[in-house]
Amino acid sequence: MSYPEFETLDLNRSDAGVVTARLNRPDRLNAMTSLMFDELELLARAVTADRTARVLVLTGAGSAFCAGYDIEDARELAVMSGLDFLELQERAARALSGIRSVKVPVIAAVNGVAAGGGLSLALAADIRIAAPSARFNAAFVRIGLSAGDLGVSWLLPRLVGPALAAEIAFTGRLVGAEEAARIGLVNSVSAEGELLADVDAMTELICANSPAGIAMSKRAMQANAEITSYAAAMELENRGQALLTRTEDMPEALAAFLAKRPAVFTGR
Protein backbone atom coordinates (compact mmCIF):
# COMPACT_ATOMS: atom_id res chain seq x y z
CA MET A 1 0.00 0.00 0.00
CA SER A 2 1.47 3.35 -1.02
CA TYR A 3 0.65 6.54 0.84
CA PRO A 4 0.61 10.09 -0.53
CA GLU A 5 3.54 12.41 0.00
CA PHE A 6 2.75 14.96 2.71
CA GLU A 7 4.23 18.36 3.53
CA THR A 8 2.82 18.83 7.04
CA LEU A 9 2.91 15.19 8.18
CA ASP A 10 5.80 12.77 8.57
CA LEU A 11 4.60 9.21 8.00
CA ASN A 12 6.02 5.87 9.06
CA ARG A 13 4.45 2.45 8.59
CA SER A 14 5.75 -0.61 10.45
CA ASP A 15 5.71 -4.16 9.13
CA ALA A 16 3.02 -4.90 11.72
CA GLY A 17 0.69 -2.38 10.10
CA VAL A 18 1.08 0.44 12.62
CA VAL A 19 0.91 3.77 10.79
CA THR A 20 2.48 6.66 12.72
CA ALA A 21 1.67 10.16 11.51
CA ARG A 22 3.73 12.91 13.12
CA LEU A 23 2.47 16.46 12.71
CA ASN A 24 5.59 18.07 11.30
CA ARG A 25 5.61 21.83 11.83
CA PRO A 26 7.70 21.94 15.02
CA ASP A 27 8.75 25.56 14.50
CA ARG A 28 5.04 26.48 14.78
CA LEU A 29 4.23 23.96 17.55
CA ASN A 30 2.60 21.85 14.82
CA ALA A 31 -0.12 24.46 14.37
CA MET A 32 -2.80 23.62 11.82
CA THR A 33 -3.14 25.14 8.37
CA SER A 34 -5.52 24.60 5.49
CA LEU A 35 -2.94 22.29 3.95
CA MET A 36 -2.71 20.24 7.14
CA PHE A 37 -6.49 19.84 7.18
CA ASP A 38 -6.40 18.55 3.61
CA GLU A 39 -3.53 16.19 4.40
CA LEU A 40 -5.20 14.81 7.51
CA GLU A 41 -8.27 14.03 5.41
CA LEU A 42 -6.07 12.31 2.80
CA LEU A 43 -4.30 10.37 5.56
CA ALA A 44 -7.63 9.12 6.93
CA ARG A 45 -8.69 7.90 3.50
CA ALA A 46 -5.34 6.21 2.87
CA VAL A 47 -5.29 4.36 6.20
CA THR A 48 -8.86 3.17 5.68
CA ALA A 49 -7.97 1.98 2.17
CA ASP A 50 -4.91 0.11 3.51
CA ARG A 51 -6.32 -3.35 4.23
CA THR A 52 -3.25 -4.34 6.23
CA ALA A 53 -3.21 -1.24 8.48
CA ARG A 54 -3.89 -2.15 12.11
CA VAL A 55 -3.48 1.06 14.13
CA LEU A 56 -3.03 4.77 13.39
CA VAL A 57 -0.86 6.71 15.85
CA LEU A 58 -0.95 10.52 15.85
CA THR A 59 1.77 12.55 17.54
CA GLY A 60 3.70 15.77 17.10
CA ALA A 61 7.25 16.65 16.12
CA GLY A 62 9.29 18.57 18.67
CA SER A 63 7.84 19.72 21.97
CA ALA A 64 4.14 20.05 21.05
CA PHE A 65 1.31 17.82 19.93
CA CYS A 66 -0.63 20.59 18.16
CA ALA A 67 -1.13 24.22 19.16
CA GLY A 68 -4.36 24.57 17.20
CA TYR A 69 -4.97 26.74 14.15
CA ASP A 70 -1.88 28.74 13.20
CA ILE A 71 -2.30 32.19 14.74
CA GLU A 72 -0.65 33.82 11.72
CA ASP A 73 -3.40 32.42 9.50
CA ALA A 74 -6.02 33.14 12.17
CA ARG A 75 -5.44 36.87 11.69
CA GLU A 76 -7.35 36.55 8.43
CA LEU A 77 -10.45 35.05 10.03
CA ALA A 78 -11.93 38.37 11.09
CA VAL A 79 -11.79 39.77 7.55
CA MET A 80 -12.86 36.67 5.64
CA SER A 81 -16.34 36.56 4.17
CA GLY A 82 -18.83 34.33 5.91
CA LEU A 83 -18.79 31.88 3.02
CA ASP A 84 -14.99 31.76 2.90
CA PHE A 85 -14.85 31.06 6.62
CA LEU A 86 -17.49 28.35 6.27
CA GLU A 87 -15.40 26.70 3.55
CA LEU A 88 -12.34 26.72 5.82
CA GLN A 89 -14.36 25.38 8.75
CA GLU A 90 -15.77 22.57 6.63
CA ARG A 91 -12.27 21.60 5.45
CA ALA A 92 -11.20 21.32 9.07
CA ALA A 93 -14.34 19.39 10.00
CA ARG A 94 -13.82 16.91 7.16
CA ALA A 95 -10.27 16.31 8.36
CA LEU A 96 -11.18 15.58 11.97
CA SER A 97 -14.29 13.63 11.08
CA GLY A 98 -12.13 11.57 8.74
CA ILE A 99 -9.61 10.82 11.48
CA ARG A 100 -12.37 9.77 13.89
CA SER A 101 -13.92 7.56 11.20
CA VAL A 102 -10.72 5.66 10.30
CA LYS A 103 -11.63 1.96 10.46
CA VAL A 104 -8.68 1.01 12.69
CA PRO A 105 -8.05 2.22 16.25
CA VAL A 106 -6.52 5.70 16.46
CA ILE A 107 -4.15 6.49 19.32
CA ALA A 108 -3.14 10.07 20.10
CA ALA A 109 0.34 10.15 21.64
CA VAL A 110 0.08 13.61 23.17
CA ASN A 111 3.66 14.73 23.63
CA GLY A 112 3.00 18.37 24.59
CA VAL A 113 0.41 21.10 24.26
CA ALA A 114 -2.90 20.16 22.59
CA ALA A 115 -4.77 23.46 22.28
CA GLY A 116 -7.83 24.47 20.29
CA GLY A 117 -7.87 22.34 17.17
CA GLY A 118 -5.11 20.25 18.76
CA LEU A 119 -7.52 19.35 21.55
CA SER A 120 -10.12 18.51 18.89
CA LEU A 121 -7.64 16.24 17.13
CA ALA A 122 -6.72 14.44 20.34
CA LEU A 123 -10.41 13.96 21.16
CA ALA A 124 -11.02 12.46 17.70
CA ALA A 125 -8.72 9.56 18.62
CA ASP A 126 -10.06 6.42 20.28
CA ILE A 127 -7.29 6.31 22.89
CA ARG A 128 -5.13 9.12 24.31
CA ILE A 129 -1.81 8.53 26.03
CA ALA A 130 -0.04 11.60 27.39
CA ALA A 131 3.51 12.58 28.20
CA PRO A 132 4.02 14.43 31.51
CA SER A 133 4.40 17.62 29.45
CA ALA A 134 0.96 17.27 27.83
CA ARG A 135 -1.43 20.19 28.37
CA PHE A 136 -4.92 20.61 26.99
CA ASN A 137 -7.16 23.62 26.53
CA ALA A 138 -10.15 24.79 24.55
CA ALA A 139 -8.37 27.88 23.29
CA PHE A 140 -11.17 28.95 20.94
CA VAL A 141 -12.80 31.24 23.54
CA ARG A 142 -9.54 33.12 23.96
CA ILE A 143 -9.75 34.41 20.39
CA GLY A 144 -13.44 35.22 20.42
CA LEU A 145 -14.71 31.93 18.99
CA SER A 146 -16.85 29.14 20.42
CA ALA A 147 -15.47 26.13 22.25
CA GLY A 148 -18.09 24.22 20.28
CA ASP A 149 -15.64 23.57 17.47
CA LEU A 150 -14.56 20.51 15.50
CA GLY A 151 -16.40 18.03 17.69
CA VAL A 152 -15.33 19.29 21.12
CA SER A 153 -18.87 20.05 22.31
CA TRP A 154 -19.90 16.45 21.54
CA LEU A 155 -16.80 14.52 22.56
CA LEU A 156 -15.54 16.37 25.64
CA PRO A 157 -18.73 16.04 27.76
CA ARG A 158 -18.85 12.34 26.97
CA LEU A 159 -15.32 11.89 28.31
CA VAL A 160 -15.28 14.13 31.38
CA GLY A 161 -18.96 14.89 32.06
CA PRO A 162 -20.97 17.98 31.17
CA ALA A 163 -20.13 20.16 34.18
CA LEU A 164 -16.38 19.73 33.92
CA ALA A 165 -16.53 20.07 30.14
CA ALA A 166 -18.36 23.37 30.62
CA GLU A 167 -15.67 24.62 33.01
CA ILE A 168 -12.88 23.70 30.61
CA ALA A 169 -14.73 25.24 27.67
CA PHE A 170 -15.81 28.48 29.35
CA THR A 171 -12.51 29.27 31.09
CA GLY A 172 -10.09 28.13 28.41
CA ARG A 173 -7.81 27.05 31.24
CA LEU A 174 -5.00 24.56 30.83
CA VAL A 175 -5.54 20.97 31.93
CA GLY A 176 -2.27 19.28 32.81
CA ALA A 177 -1.44 15.65 32.14
CA GLU A 178 -2.15 14.34 35.65
CA GLU A 179 -5.52 16.11 35.84
CA ALA A 180 -6.35 14.88 32.33
CA ALA A 181 -5.81 11.29 33.46
CA ARG A 182 -7.81 11.80 36.65
CA ILE A 183 -10.86 13.19 34.85
CA GLY A 184 -10.77 10.68 31.98
CA LEU A 185 -9.55 13.03 29.26
CA VAL A 186 -6.59 10.69 28.65
CA ASN A 187 -6.21 6.98 29.29
CA SER A 188 -2.84 7.26 30.99
CA VAL A 189 0.25 9.39 31.54
CA SER A 190 3.60 7.89 30.64
CA ALA A 191 6.80 8.34 32.61
CA GLU A 192 9.22 10.90 31.23
CA GLY A 193 10.65 9.65 27.94
CA GLU A 194 8.39 6.57 27.84
CA LEU A 195 5.45 7.86 25.77
CA LEU A 196 6.25 6.14 22.49
CA ALA A 197 7.28 2.92 24.27
CA ASP A 198 3.90 2.85 26.01
CA VAL A 199 2.16 3.51 22.69
CA ASP A 200 4.12 0.66 21.13
CA ALA A 201 3.01 -1.65 23.94
CA MET A 202 -0.61 -0.63 23.36
CA THR A 203 -0.40 -1.18 19.60
CA GLU A 204 1.15 -4.61 20.19
CA LEU A 205 -1.81 -5.64 22.33
CA ILE A 206 -4.25 -4.37 19.69
CA CYS A 207 -2.41 -6.05 16.82
CA ALA A 208 -2.55 -9.39 18.63
CA ASN A 209 -6.30 -9.48 18.03
CA SER A 210 -8.41 -10.14 14.95
CA PRO A 211 -8.35 -7.18 12.51
CA ALA A 212 -12.02 -7.62 11.63
CA GLY A 213 -13.00 -8.04 15.27
CA ILE A 214 -11.25 -4.78 16.19
CA ALA A 215 -12.77 -2.92 13.23
CA MET A 216 -16.27 -4.14 14.07
CA SER A 217 -15.76 -3.30 17.75
CA LYS A 218 -14.81 0.27 16.85
CA ARG A 219 -17.78 0.60 14.51
CA ALA A 220 -20.19 -0.67 17.16
CA MET A 221 -18.87 1.60 19.91
CA GLN A 222 -18.91 4.72 17.75
CA ALA A 223 -22.32 4.03 16.24
CA ASN A 224 -23.91 3.14 19.57
CA ALA A 225 -22.53 6.28 21.21
CA GLU A 226 -24.86 8.24 18.95
CA ILE A 227 -28.12 6.43 19.71
CA THR A 228 -30.25 6.31 22.83
CA SER A 229 -31.83 2.89 22.43
CA TYR A 230 -30.37 -0.15 24.18
CA ALA A 231 -32.36 -2.37 21.82
CA ALA A 232 -30.87 -0.68 18.74
CA ALA A 233 -27.39 -1.09 20.19
CA MET A 234 -28.00 -4.80 20.73
CA GLU A 235 -29.29 -5.16 17.16
CA LEU A 236 -26.13 -3.61 15.74
CA GLU A 237 -23.95 -5.82 17.94
CA ASN A 238 -25.86 -8.94 16.89
CA ARG A 239 -25.33 -8.21 13.21
CA GLY A 240 -21.64 -7.52 13.76
CA GLN A 241 -21.09 -10.78 15.59
CA ALA A 242 -22.95 -12.73 12.91
CA LEU A 243 -20.80 -11.18 10.17
CA LEU A 244 -17.58 -11.98 12.05
CA THR A 245 -18.40 -15.68 12.23
CA ARG A 246 -18.20 -15.70 8.41
CA THR A 247 -14.55 -14.53 8.39
CA GLU A 248 -11.51 -16.81 8.24
CA ASP A 249 -10.00 -15.15 11.31
CA MET A 250 -12.77 -16.05 13.75
CA PRO A 251 -12.35 -19.88 13.64
CA GLU A 252 -8.57 -19.39 13.60
CA ALA A 253 -8.79 -17.21 16.74
CA LEU A 254 -10.96 -19.80 18.47
CA ALA A 255 -8.66 -22.67 17.50
CA ALA A 256 -5.60 -20.74 18.66
CA PHE A 257 -7.26 -19.91 21.97
CA LEU A 258 -8.13 -23.56 22.59
CA ALA A 259 -4.65 -24.71 21.56
CA LYS A 260 -3.02 -21.97 23.68
CA ARG A 261 -0.99 -20.71 20.73
CA PRO A 262 -0.75 -17.33 19.00
CA ALA A 263 -3.34 -16.83 16.29
CA VAL A 264 -2.26 -16.22 12.71
CA PHE A 265 -4.62 -13.63 11.25
CA THR A 266 -5.10 -12.91 7.57
CA GLY A 267 -7.64 -10.11 7.81
CA ARG A 268 -10.10 -12.07 5.69
DRENFI-599456 format. One line per 10 residues: their letters; for each residue x, y, z of N, C-alpha, C. Coordinates in steps of 0.2 Angstrom, whole numbers, m for minus. Layout:
BEGIN
A) X:Y:Z:X:Y:Z:X:Y:Z; ...
//
This chain:
BEGIN
MSYPEFETLD) 4:m6:0:0:0:0:4:6:0; 4:11:m5:7:17:m5:3:23:m2; 7:27:1:3:33:4:5:39:1; 1:44:1:3:50:m3:9:54:1; 12:58:m3:18:62:0:14:68:4; 17:69:10:14:75:14:19:80:15; 17:86:16:21:92:18:21:93:25; 15:92:28:14:94:35:14:88:40; 15:82:37:15:76:41:21:72:39; 24:69:44:29:64:43:26:57:44
LNRSDAGVVT) 26:52:39:23:46:40:28:40:40; 26:36:45:30:29:45:25:24:46; 27:18:42:22:12:43:26:6:45; 25:3:50:29:m3:52:26:m9:49; 30:m14:49:29:m21:46:22:m24:49; 21:m22:55:15:m24:59:9:m21:57; 9:m16:53:3:m12:50:2:m6:55; 7:m4:59:5:2:63:8:8:59; 3:13:58:5:19:54:5:25:59; 11:28:59:12:33:64:13:40:59
ARLNRPDRLN) 8:44:61:8:51:58:10:56:63; 16:59:61:19:65:66:17:71:62; 13:76:66:12:82:64:19:86:63; 21:89:58:28:90:56:29:98:55; 27:102:60:28:109:59:31:111:66; 36:108:68:39:110:75:40:117:77; 42:121:71:44:128:72:38:132:74; 32:129:72:25:132:74:21:128:79; 24:124:83:21:120:88:16:115:84; 17:114:78:13:109:74:6:112:73
AMTSLMFDEL) 6:119:73:m1:122:72:m4:120:65; m10:120:65:m14:118:59:m15:124:54; m15:121:48:m16:126:42:m21:122:37; m23:126:32:m28:123:27:m25:117:24; m18:117:23:m15:111:20:m15:106:24; m13:107:31:m14:101:36:m20:98:36; m26:102:36:m32:99:36:m33:95:30; m31:97:24:m32:93:18:m28:86:19; m22:87:22:m18:81:22:m20:76:27; m23:79:33:m26:74:38:m32:70:35
ELLARAVTAD) m36:74:30:m41:70:27:m39:65:22; m33:66:18:m30:62:14:m27:56:18; m24:57:24:m22:52:28:m27:47:30; m33:50:32:m38:46:35:m41:41:29; m41:44:23:m43:40:18:m38:34:16; m32:36:16:m27:31:14:m26:25:19; m27:27:26:m26:22:31:m33:17:30; m38:20:29:m44:16:28:m44:11:22; m41:14:17:m40:10:11:m34:5:12; m30:5:16:m25:1:18:m27:m5:21
RTARVLVLTG) m28:m11:18:m32:m17:21:m27:m20:26; m21:m19:26:m16:m22:31:m14:m17:37; m17:m11:37:m16:m6:42:m20:m9:49; m17:m8:54:m19:m11:61:m21:m5:66; m17:0:66:m17:5:71:m15:12:67; m18:17:69:m15:24:67:m13:27:73; m7:30:74:m4:34:79:m3:41:77; m6:45:81:m5:53:79:0:56:85; 5:59:83:9:63:88:12:69:84; 16:73:88:18:79:85:26:79:85
AGSAFCAGYD) 29:82:81:36:83:81:38:89:86; 44:88:89:46:93:93:43:93:100; 42:98:103:39:99:110:32:99:110; 28:99:105:21:100:105:17:95:102; 11:93:104:7:89:100:4:93:94; 0:98:96:m3:103:91:m6:109:94; m4:115:92:m6:121:96:m12:124:93; m16:120:89:m22:123:86:m21:126:79; m25:130:77:m25:134:71:m19:139:71; m15:139:66:m9:144:66:m12:151:67
IEDARELAVM) m9:154:72:m12:161:74:m10:166:68; m5:165:64:m3:169:59:m9:169:53; m11:163:52:m17:162:48:m23:164:51; m24:164:57:m30:166:61:m31:173:60; m26:177:59:m27:184:58:m32:186:53; m32:182:48:m37:183:42:m44:181:44; m45:178:49:m52:175:50:m57:181:51; m55:186:54:m60:192:55:m62:196:49; m58:195:44:m59:199:38:m61:194:32; m62:188:33:m64:183:28:m72:184:28
SGLDFLELQE) m74:183:22:m82:183:21:m85:177:25; m91:177:26:m94:172:30:m94:165:26; m94:165:19:m94:159:15:m87:157:15; m82:161:15:m75:159:15:m73:155:21; m76:158:27:m74:155:33:m78:149:34; m84:148:31:m87:142:31:m84:136:27; m81:138:22:m77:133:18:m71:131:22; m67:136:25:m62:134:29:m64:129:35; m69:131:38:m72:127:44:m74:120:41; m77:119:36:m79:113:33:m73:109:31
RAARALSGIR) m67:112:29:m61:108:27:m59:105:34; m58:109:39:m56:107:45:m60:101:48; m67:102:47:m72:97:50:m71:90:46; m70:91:40:m69:85:36:m63:81:38; m58:85:40:m51:82:42:m52:78:48; m55:81:53:m56:78:60:m61:72:60; m67:73:56:m71:68:55:m68:62:52; m64:63:47:m61:58:44:m56:54:48; m52:57:53:m48:54:57:m52:50:62; m58:53:65:m62:49:69:m65:43:66
SVKVPVIAAV) m66:43:60:m70:38:56:m65:33:53; m58:33:54:m54:28:52:m56:21:54; m55:16:50:m58:10:52:m54:6:58; m48:8:58:m43:5:63:m43:10:70; m41:7:75:m40:11:81:m35:17:80; m37:23:83:m33:28:82:m30:30:89; m24:31:90:m21:32:97:m17:39:96; m19:44:100:m16:50:101:m10:50:106; m4:50:104:2:51:108:3:58:109; 0:61:115:0:68:116:7:70:119
NGVAAGGGLS) 12:72:116:18:74:118:19:81:121; 14:85:121:15:92:123:8:95:123; 8:102:121:2:105:121:m3:103:116; m9:102:118:m14:101:113:m20:106:114; m20:112:110:m24:117:111:m28:118:105; m35:121:107:m39:122:101:m40:116:97; m39:117:91:m39:112:86:m35:106:88; m30:107:91:m26:101:94:m29:97:99; m33:100:103:m38:97:108:m43:93:104; m46:96:99:m51:93:94:m48:86:91
LALAADIRIA) m41:87:89:m38:81:86:m37:76:91; m35:77:97:m34:72:102:m40:69:104; m46:73:104:m52:70:106:m55:65:100; m53:66:94:m55:62:88:m52:55:89; m47:54:92:m44:48:93:m48:43:98; m47:37:97:m50:32:101:m47:32:108; m40:32:108:m36:32:114:m31:37:115; m31:40:121:m26:46:122:m21:44:127; m14:44:125:m9:43:130:m5:49:130; m3:51:136:0:58:137:7:57:140
APSARFNAAF) 11:62:138:18:63:141:16:67:147; 21:68:152:20:72:158:19:79:155; 22:81:150:22:88:147:16:90:144; 11:85:143:5:86:139:0:91:143; m3:96:139:m7:101:142:m13:102:137; m19:103:139:m25:103:135:m28:109:137; m31:113:131:m36:118:133:m40:120:127; m46:122:128:m51:124:123:m49:131:121; m44:133:117:m42:139:116:m46:144:112; m52:141:109:m56:145:105:m59:151:108
VRIGLSAGDL) m61:150:114:m64:156:118:m59:162:119; m53:160:119:m48:166:120:m47:170:114; m49:168:108:m49:172:102:m56:174:99; m61:174:104:m67:176:102:m72:171:98; m70:165:98:m74:160:95:m77:155:100; m81:150:98:m84:146:102:m80:140:104; m81:137:110:m77:131:111:m81:125:108; m87:126:105:m90:121:101:m88:121:94; m82:118:94:m78:118:87:m75:111:86; m76:109:80:m73:103:78:m74:97:82
GVSWLLPRLV) m80:96:85:m82:90:88:m81:91:96; m78:96:98:m77:96:106:m83:96:110; m88:100:108:m94:100:112:m98:94:112; m96:89:107:m99:82:108:m95:77:111; m89:78:110:m84:73:113:m82:74:120; m80:80:122:m78:82:128:m83:80:134; m89:82:133:m94:80:139:m94:73:140; m94:69:134:m94:62:135:m88:59:138; m83:62:138:m77:59:142:m76:62:149; m78:68:150:m76:71:157:m83:73:161
GPALAAEIAF) m89:72:157:m95:74:160:m96:82:158; m103:83:158:m105:90:156:m103:96:160; m103:95:167:m101:101:171:m93:102:170; m89:97:170:m82:99:170:m80:101:162; m84:98:158:m83:100:151:m84:108:150; m90:110:153:m92:117:153:m86:121:156; m84:119:162:m78:123:165:m72:124:160; m70:118:157:m64:118:153:m66:123:147; m72:122:144:m74:126:138:m74:134:140; m78:135:145:m79:142:147:m73:146:149
TGRLVGAEEA) m68:143:153:m63:146:155:m57:146:151; m56:141:146:m50:141:142:m44:139:146; m45:137:152:m39:135:156:m35:129:154; m29:129:156:m25:123:154:m27:117:159; m27:111:156:m28:105:160:m21:101:159; m18:100:164:m11:96:164:m12:89:163; m7:85:162:m7:78:161:m10:74:166; m8:76:173:m11:72:178:m18:73:179; m20:79:179:m28:81:179:m31:77:173; m28:77:167:m32:74:162:m33:67:163
ARIGLVNSVS) m28:64:166:m29:56:167:m34:55:173; m34:60:178:m39:59:183:m46:60:181; m47:64:176:m54:66:174:m57:62:168; m52:58:165:m54:53:160:m53:56:153; m49:62:153:m48:65:146:m43:61:143; m38:58:146:m33:53:143:m33:47:147; m31:42:143:m31:35:146:m26:34:152; m20:37:150:m14:36:155:m9:42:154; m5:42:158:1:47:158:8:43:158; 12:43:153:18:39:153:23:43:158
AEGELLADVD) 28:39:160:34:42:163:38:46:158; 42:50:160:46:55:156:50:50:151; 49:52:145:53:48:140:50:42:138; 45:40:141:42:33:139:36:33:135; 34:39:132:27:39:129:27:35:123; 32:35:118:31:31:112:32:23:114; 36:22:119:36:15:121:30:12:124; 26:16:128:20:14:130:15:14:124; 15:18:119:11:18:113:12:11:110; 19:10:109:21:3:106:18:m3:109
AMTELICANS) 18:m3:116:15:m8:120:7:m9:119; 4:m3:118:m3:m3:117:m5:m6:110; m1:m4:105:m2:m6:98:m1:m13:97; 4:m16:101:6:m23:101:0:m27:104; m3:m25:109:m9:m28:112:m15:m28:107; m16:m22:103:m21:m22:98:m20:m26:93; m14:m26:90:m12:m30:84:m12:m38:85; m12:m40:92:m13:m47:93:m20:m50:92; m25:m45:91:m31:m47:90:m34:m47:83; m39:m50:82:m42:m51:75:m43:m44:72
PAGIAMSKRA) m41:m42:66:m42:m36:63:m49:m34:62; m53:m39:59:m60:m38:58:m64:m37:65; m62:m41:70:m65:m40:76:m64:m33:79; m58:m31:79:m56:m24:81:m60:m19:77; m60:m19:70:m64:m15:66:m71:m14:68; m74:m20:69:m81:m21:70:m83:m18:77; m78:m19:82:m79:m17:89:m79:m9:89; m74:m6:85:m74:1:84:m80:4:81; m83:1:76:m89:3:73:m95:3:77; m95:m3:81:m101:m3:86:m101:2:91
MQANAEITSY) m95:3:94:m94:8:100:m96:15:97; m93:17:91:m95:24:89:m102:24:87; m105:20:83:m112:20:81:m116:20:87; m115:16:92:m120:16:98:m119:22:103; m113:25:102:m113:31:106:m117:37:104; m120:36:98:m124:41:95:m132:39:95; m134:34:98:m141:32:99:m143:32:106; m149:32:107:m151:32:114:m155:25:116; m155:21:111:m159:14:112:m155:9:114; m156:5:119:m152:m1:121:m153:m6:116
AAAMELENRG) m160:m7:114:m162:m12:109:m158:m11:102; m158:m5:100:m154:m3:94:m147:m5:94; m144:m4:100:m137:m5:101:m136:m13:101; m140:m17:104:m140:m24:104:m141:m27:97; m145:m24:93:m146:m26:86:m140:m25:82; m137:m19:82:m131:m18:79:m125:m23:81; m125:m24:87:m120:m29:90:m121:m36:87; m127:m38:87:m129:m45:84:m127:m46:77; m128:m41:73:m127:m41:66:m119:m41:65; m116:m37:69:m108:m38:69:m105:m44:71
QALLTRTEDM) m108:m47:76:m105:m54:78:m107:m59:73; m113:m59:70:m115:m64:65:m110:m63:59; m109:m57:57:m104:m56:51:m97:m59:52; m95:m58:59:m88:m60:60:m87:m68:60; m93:m71:61:m92:m78:61:m91:m81:54; m92:m77:49:m91:m79:42:m84:m77:40; m80:m74:44:m73:m73:42:m68:m79:43; m62:m79:40:m58:m84:41:m54:m83:48; m54:m77:50:m50:m76:57:m54:m78:63; m60:m78:63:m64:m80:69:m63:m88:71
PEALAAFLAK) m63:m92:66:m62:m99:68:m54:m100:70; m50:m97:66:m43:m97:68:m42:m94:75; m45:m89:77:m44:m86:84:m46:m91:89; m52:m94:88:m55:m99:92:m50:m105:93; m48:m108:87:m43:m113:87:m37:m112:91; m34:m106:90:m28:m104:93:m29:m103:101; m35:m100:103:m36:m100:110:m37:m106:113; m40:m111:110:m41:m118:113:m34:m121:113; m30:m120:108:m23:m124:108:m18:m120:112; m20:m114:115:m15:m110:118:m9:m108:114
RPAVFTGR) m10:m106:108:m5:m104:104:m7:m97:101; m2:m93:98:m4:m87:95:m8:m88:89; m13:m84:88:m17:m84:81:m13:m81:76; m14:m84:70:m11:m81:64:m17:m78:59; m18:m72:60:m23:m68:56:m21:m66:49; m26:m67:45:m26:m65:38:m29:m58:36; m34:m56:41:m38:m51:39:m44:m52:34; m45:m58:33:m50:m60:28:m56:m64:32
//
